[in-house]
Amino acid sequence: MEQELQAFQTTITALLIDAQNFAQSLLLPSRLLQMVILVGCILLAWVLRLWLGPILRQRMQELEGWPKWRLRLLLVLHKRLQLILFALLSWMATGVMAQITTFPSRRYLLALAATIATAWLLVVLLARLVRNPFLRRMVTWGMLIYVTLHYLGLLDQFSGFLDGVAVEFGDFRLSLLAVLKALIVTGILFTLARLVSQTSSSRIRQNPDISPSMQVLAIKFLQVMLYGAAFFIGVKAVGFDLTGLAVLSGAIGVGLGFGLQKVVSNLVSGIIILLDKSIKPGDVISLGETFGWINSLGARYVSVVTRDGKEYLIPNEDLITGQVVNWSHSDSFVRLDIFFGTAYHDDPHLVRRVAVEASQRVNRVLTHTPPVCHIVGFGDSSVDYILRFWIDDPTDGLTNIRGNVYLALWDAFQEHGISIPFPQREVKLLPGSELSTDGASAT
């Protein structure tokens, strides 16, 4: 402990000495001139940003038809306009000083500032690839500090300073430097894993030889492997011992297994659904009172979108343990039944023929599998019929096609004089009864 404390004090002393030497070097006439030029570049870049910023934003708002990634890149560049202008002006000043004098020391600060500004710009642009805001912020600031210290020649001293700030638990030592390295390396590896995952996922989805359910399974498996590898590689790259992590994760897994049984059940059910191909994106299903088509298959739930625009998130376990009607599992052919009745004085042979012909004229009703109409019973006031017809596009809805067939039957029955009876009630007054006109019941 005393040795580490002495090493830490030595590092602090070295940093203070380097900072003092650098500050004294700025007092030289040539360095003062370069400092004045750099201040002038900063002010000029600020003025140019105030002038060019609104003009460029107006031009960006007029752009139409550009891909989103180009517009986002322009927006990022617009936000960093002052840094871009400062880097350009610094390089221009460095070039002018190189023509005026041949001594490198006369342009050292100018070249150093231009190099650091360019490195900052590249770091900011590349950090936009990291989607997670926290990781992006850590990667950005970590890389900015790294490139700055690297070009200033203070990287070794500063690394020693961060490594000296540490906590120890027995043989385990965790320093601030290790934590920062872990966050930066993990963020970069996660970004690379996401880029590889997106590229591979697009190629898998474009492969017509892979079924939709197997596409989802392959993409999920690929994402788990890539992100898991990125995490463990990032942790291992900074010197963490994964043996203790494995023991700890096993203990945590046992504890979470009891409290997250439903979550684990849904995860396993999702894998079973993908493997047995019982449902896949685009299928039309009915589960209880929910009828719609599958929008996506998730690790924990299935997204089902109904005809009225509602999106139901159904747990995977419900699809495994419950009764699910898949209207398009093996094929998309669906038979629909509608019931109606006619009066007893109407010819049933004519009614059946008219009903079949009327339904055949409705769009979406298949003609190569013709509709059929049968008598199913003699009711109290009507002869009851069932009309059966087939469609091959259940994703376009079922209620609307039923309504169109009913409307076609109504028009056809009106044309042929076929009546649709309805219950009627007759009230008879017995002899000797009187009808009250003031609303009272008859006596």
TAQUIDA-V925601 format. One line per field, one symbol per residue. ss: DSSP state (H for helix, E for strand, L for the rest). phi: phi as a letter, one per 20 degrees, with the letter a starting at -180 (. if undefined). Layout:
ss: ???
phi: ???
//
This chain:
ss: LHHHHHHHHHHHHHHHHHHHHHHHHLLLHHHHHHHHHHHHHHHHHHHHHHHHHHHHHHHHHLLLLLLHHHHHHHHHHHHLHHHHHHHHHHHHHHHHHHHHLLLHHHHHHHHHHHHHHHHHHHHHHHHLLLLLHHHHHHHHHHHHHHHHHHHHLLHHHHHHHHHHLEEEELLEEEEHHHHHHHHHHHHHHHHHHHHHHHHHHHHHHLLLLLLHHHHHHHHHHHHHHHHHHHHHHHHHHLLLLHHHHHHHHHHHHHHHHHHLHHHHHHHHHHHHHHHHLLLLLLLEEEELLEEEEEEEELLLEEEEEELLLLEEEEEHHHHHHLLLEELLLLLLLEEEEEEEEELLLLLHHHHHHHHHHHHHLLLLLLLLLLLEEEEEEELLLLEEEEEEEEELLHHHLLHHHHHHHHHHHHHHHHHHLLLLLLLLLLLLLLLLLLLLLLLLLLL
phi: .fffffffffffffffffffffffffefgfffffffffffffffffffffeegffffffffefcnffffffffffffffdffffffffffffffffffffceefffcffffffffffffgfffffffffeefgffffffffffffffffffemdffffffffffebcccmeeccdffffffffffffffffffffffffffffffeeffdfgfffffffffffffffffffffffffenfefffffffffffffffffedfffffffffffffffelfcbgofdcccmeecadfebddfdbdeddefenfdedegffffeeeededfcfebdfcedccdbbcffeeffffffffffffffeefnffefdffcccedrdefcbeeccddbdcccffeodfffffffgfffgfffffemeddfbfccdddefgneceeeenfffd
//
